[in-house]
Each structure stands twice: as C-alpha cells, then as structure tokens.
C-alpha cells in the first residue's frame, strides 16, 4: 500500500465509519478525528486511534497531522444538512468552511501526500429535468450547504496545489445505508424507513416525480478507495450509480416491503433542494476505475438496521 497512515475526519459517522473500517482491512493505520455530534465510537471496529475533537480547532488539527505522521487525509467531517442549512447557514458555513480551512492550513510542512475531500451534488445548479449531471454541469448551488461545499472545493484545490499535495474531490449523490443518522433533514430513504416502520405520515415535497441517484455507502467507500490508489494529481468526480429513482417509486417500494399503514402527505417543493439529481459517472469510471456494485437500490441491510433499533 502506497500510504501507511490515514486521517479520517468524521470517521465515527455514517460514511466515515464505513470508510475507516475498510481502510483498516486494507492494512492502513487510521486516526479518526470526530466530535461525536452525530457519530459514535460503536461504529468503529479494529485497531483505530480515536481522537475526540472539533475540526475547527486549528491547534489540535495541526498537532494530529504532524505528530501522527499522516500521509493521506479523507476529509468527511461536516455539517451535512441541505434542508437544515436553509436556517442554520451560520453554523453550516462555520463548520464546513472554517473546519476545512483548519485542516488545509495544517498541510504546511506536513508529510501529507494526498487530500480527498467529500463534496456533494448540492454544488450543482437546479435541474428541472431527470437527466444525468456531469462534472461540467453548471455549479450554482441553491442551498447554503451547497455554497459551503463549493467554497471548500476551491480552497482544497488551491491550497493543495500551493503545498504540492494531490487533491481529489468526490461529489457524493444521495448516499444511503446502515448507520445513517435519522434526522428530519438528511436522507430521504432513512426518513421514509423510520416513518413507515412506525406507521407515521410521510411528507413528500413536490409531486414525488423528482428523481434521485441513491448510492449505497459501500459504493461511496469504493469511490474513496479508488481515489486513494489513483495516480491522478488532481481530479473532481461524481460518485453515484447513474440511475434515477423517483421519490414516489421509492415510497411504493419501501411501503410494499414493510407493509406499513403510513399515509402520504404531499406539500410544496423545498427551495433548497435540487429537483432532479442523477449522476453521470463516466469520468469516475474512466479515470478511477470506479464501478458501483449496488446499481439497484439495496434496501435489506438498511431496513434490518433500523428494524433492530426501533
């Protein structure tokens, strides 16, 4: 393995913990920095060095990166809420932008060779038609969250270049899977499953025909691993499946599987959510050798996870 020691920010969270556990299986030493605001140490397995802390703490971040001899950074820690950022934009920008700058600032005089940044499809402009979005599609975020992620993409590219560090930016589409935090703001699939299991009314924004690219967390992890082993110095890639599923179809599939008595309430579209978000993944396939495994929505492990918790 080219890298011996990795830092995963947000490594006890939903995506971060899956990535951390996979990196350990591959033989890397892994340091996790997480404030446990939504993550849990119980998500981690194997020999992980866990450090409780805030990515905005510049002194602590620099000490970790230098003292631990970190060679590659996977930066996933963030305030992840498109809907919530509509009203929480001050905290959103503070955590996402200042936290990212704190990490990038520590790259000076470090031995870090590669920086992989977890971005989002939220950086793209609204798409009224259900068509694939490539990396060349207009970036014009309609949410404060998307603005913060786009700013961090630019900071990551420029500061890594200044410090001669490889930089890979991955734009995740609608990620789902076990361990996703259940909140009213994040993850329509997780929200639907929880409400259906408890026979609560589901709210669908718009008419439900809008399409999403639902990508399993294991494929997100695969995208990160492919980015790690890639020889590319700089790249920006969509990570999804390339397949769209309407919100209505998602509801019908889940409702049939769970035999729920929940009712559906339709309401107006959210101003901060892209209407249709389907990834064009040709670039990731060509340059990263990325190949999503879960091209059909894989619901069993998510349902089993939440059934055991409720």
N, C-alpha and C positions, 0 to 999 in steps of 0.2 A: 504494500500500500504506500502510495506517494506521501501521505500525511500520517503522522503519528498521533497528534493531539489536536482535538477539535473543541471549540467552544460553541455551545448551542444556547442562544438566549431564548427565553421562553420554553426551555427544554422540558419542563414538567407539565406543559399544557397539552392541548389536544394534538396538534400536528407535531409539536416539538418532542413530545414523549415517544411517539411512534418513530420519529427520525433518530432520536437518541438511542433507543433500543436497537435499531438496525445498525447504527454505526458501531455499537459495541460488538454486535455479532460479526461485523467485518474486521474486528481486531483493533479498532482505534481506542485510544484513551479519550474519554469525554468528560468535559467540565460543563455543568449546567448552571446557568445564572437565571434565576426566576424569583419573582416577588411573591409567588403563590396567590396572587389576587384571583386567578381563575384556575390555576394549575394545581397539581397535587403530587407530592413525592411518591404516593402509592402507584402512580402511573409508570414509574421507572423501575427497571429491572437490571440486574447485572452490576458490574463494578463502575458506578458513576460517582464522580465527585460533585456533590451538590453544594451550591453556594446561594444562600438567600440574599437577595439584593435587588436594587432598582437600577435599570439601565441608564437612568438619568444621573446616577452617582458617578461622576467622571473619575474621581479618585479611585473608587473601588473597581470600576471597569478597567482602568489602566493597569492597576496592580494585578488583576486577574490575568489580563492578556500578556503582560510582561513576565510575571512571576511563574505562571504556569506554562510558559513556552508554547503558547498557542500558535499553530501553523495554519489553521483554517477556521473561519467563523461562519456559522449558519445563523443569520440574524432573523429570528422569528418573533421575538417579543414585541408586542404592540397592543394598542387599544383597538381591538378588532370589532367594530360595530358600525356598519354603514347606516342603519336606521338610527342608532343611538347618537351618531355624530351630528345629526340634524340639530340637536340641542346641547350636545356635550363637546362642541368643537374646541373649546379652550383646553380641556383635559386631553382630548384626542390629539391635537397638534403638539401639546407639551410632551406627551409620552412618545408619540411616533416620530416627530421631527427632532426634538431635543435628545431623546433617547438614542436615536440613530447617530446623531452628531457626536454624542458622548463616546460611542463605540468607534466611529470613524476617526475621531481625534486621537484615540489611543493607538492607532495603527502606526504612528510615527515611531521610528526606532524599534519597532517590534520585528519578530521573525515571521509574521503572518504572510502567507503566500497567496491565499485566495479568500475572497469575501463573497458569500452567497446571500443575497437579500430576498426576503419573502415579500413580494409585492402582490398586487391584486388586479383583477379585471375591472375594479372600480375606477381605475385611472382612465378608462375609455369614455368617449362621448356616448350619449344615449343612442341606442339602436332600436328603431321602431319596427324593423323587420327581422324575422327569425333567420338570420344568415350568420355564417361564421365570421368571426372577428379575427383578423390577423394582427401581427405586431405593428404593421404600418397603418392601421386604422387610426382615425383621429383621436388623440388624447385630449380630452376636455371634460374633466370629472364633474359630475353633478352632485357630489356629496363632499362634505368636509373631509371625510375619511379618505376618499379618492384623491383629494388635493394633497393630503399629508403623505400618502404613498407615492404620488408622482414627484413631490419635492424630494423625498428620500431617495428615489431612483436617481435623480440628478446629482444629489450630494454624493451618493455612493459611487457613481461613475467617475465624477471629477476628482474626489479625494483619493479614491483607489489609484487613479491614473497618476496623480501627483506623487504617490508613495510607491509606484511601480508594483502594485498588487493586482492580481487578476480579480475581475469582478463579474459575477453572473447574477442577473436579475430574473427572477421567476415570477410571472404573473399568474397566481392561482385563480382558478374559476371556482364554482360553488362546491367547496370541499365538504364531505360528509364522512361519517364513520364513528366507531366506538370512541368514547371519551370526549366527544364534542360537548362543550358546556351548554346547558339548557338555559337560555335567557329569551326574553321577548324580542330580542334584537338580532340574533345571529342564528343562521342555519335553518332554512325553512323545513328541511327534511326532519331535523331533530325536533323542531317545534311541532310539526304535524304528528310525529310518532307519539310524543308525550301527551298531546291533547286527545288523540284517538284512543290511547290506552286508558285514559281517564274519562272517556266519553264527554269531553268538553267541546264546546263550539269552536270550529276552526274559522279563522278570518283569512280570506283570500283577497289580496289587493288587486284591483282591476277586475277583468272578466275571467282571469285564470288561463287565458290562451298564451300568455307570455312564456317564452321558453328559457330554460336554464341548462347549463352544461354541468351536470352533477358528477364530480370526480372524487373517487374514493381516496381516503387518506393514504392508503398503501401506494397508490399511483403518484400522489404528491411526494411521498418519500422516495419513490423511484426516481422522480424528476430531480430531486436534490442529490441523490447518489450519482446519477448520470452527470449532473453539473460538476460534482466534485472530481470525478475521474476524467472529465473533459480536458483537453489541452488548450481550449479556447481562452484567450486573454480577456476578452470582454464579449458579453452576449446578453440579449434580452429575449426571453422565451415565454410563450403561453404554455401553461400546464393544465390540461383538461382532457376531454375524451374526443371532442369534435362532434359530439352528438347532443342534440337538444331534446329536452323533455318538458312538456308544458306543465304548469303548476296544477292544472286540473287533472292531467293524467297521473301526476304524482299522487294526488289525493285519492283518485279512484283505485290505483294500485295498492296503496297502503290501507285504505279502508277495506278492501277485499281481503287482504292478508290478515288484518286484525279483527275483522267482523265487528267493527265499532258502531256505536249508536250515535256518534257525534253528528251534529248538523253543521252546515257550512253557511257562513255569512260573507257576502261579497261587499266590498267597500271601495272607495276611490283609490287610484294608484298612489303610491308613495313618491313624492317629488325627488327623493334622493336615490332611488333605485333604477338602474338601467333596465329598460323594458325587456330586451332580449339580450342574453349573453351566452353565446356559443363560441367556443374557442376554435380557431384554426391552429392546429398543432403541427403543421407540416415542417416548420422551421426547427422545432424541438426534435422531431423525428429524424430530420436530415443531419443536424449538427450535434445533437446529444445522444442519438440512438435511443430516444425515448419511445416507449411503446406501451400505452395504457393497457392494463390487463382487464380491468373492470369496465368494459365498454357498455355493458348492460348494468343498470343500477343494481348494486348488490346490497340488498336490504336486510338479509337474515342476521348478519352479525350486529348490525345497529339495533334491530328490534330485540334481539336476545339481550344485548347490553342494557337497554332501557327497561325491558320486562323484568330483569333481575333487580333493578334498582327501585322500581315503583311498587 
